[in-house]
Amino acid sequence: MSTYAQLIRDYFPPVSYDLAAGGQAAERAAEAAVLDAVNGQAGRVTGAFYPPTAAAYITRWETVLDIEPPEPGNYARRVADVLARLNAVGGLSIPYFIGLAAAAGYSITIAEPQPFRAGVNRAGDRLAAEDIMWVWRVDVAAASQTVWYFRAGAGGAGGRLSSYSDAVIEALFKRLKPAHTAVRFTYR
């Protein structure tokens, strides 16, 4: 394959220009250097279309897919996270969300409370509003949750004596849950 310096030289008419002249040769060399740089950059941009060959462009994939990058030196992990997000087909089923949690290292159960219905429920069953059908409870068995204890002077009347949260699992579920539903978390 010809270089850009050869191609530019070949485009000039051989009779009209003195190809060996210093000024024109330097100008042609500068133009060829710019075209070589553009060609190299085009190759890198073309590689960015596929995560394993994205190199420095992997940060763009992470931004588009809303992935928090792990430690900066672990390129293979970053590519694996991007490919996992791209290959995730999604779902709205309980097994799908349990699988997501298991992949993140959590053991969970999911319950879908139902409203009280005549003919289905009996006396003594728990009463719930009709809107409870849009709420699901996630029971997380993890030791990594943050515990917030009631403190005199910091808490108010009616406040809980303790509350629990785990930012990782809660952010994952809140981002992927159906928009019309609410998720309540309990921890063991």
Secondary structure, DSSP 8 states (H G I E B T S, - for coil): ---HHHHHHHHS-TTTS-TT-HHHHHHHHHHHHHHHHHHHHHHHHHHTTSGGG-GGGHHHHHHHTT-----TT-HHHHHHHHHHHHH-----SHHHHHHHHHHTT-EEEEE------BTTB-TTS----GGGGGEEEEEEE-S--EEEE--TTTS-TT--SEEEE-HHHHHHHHHHS-TT-EEEEEE-
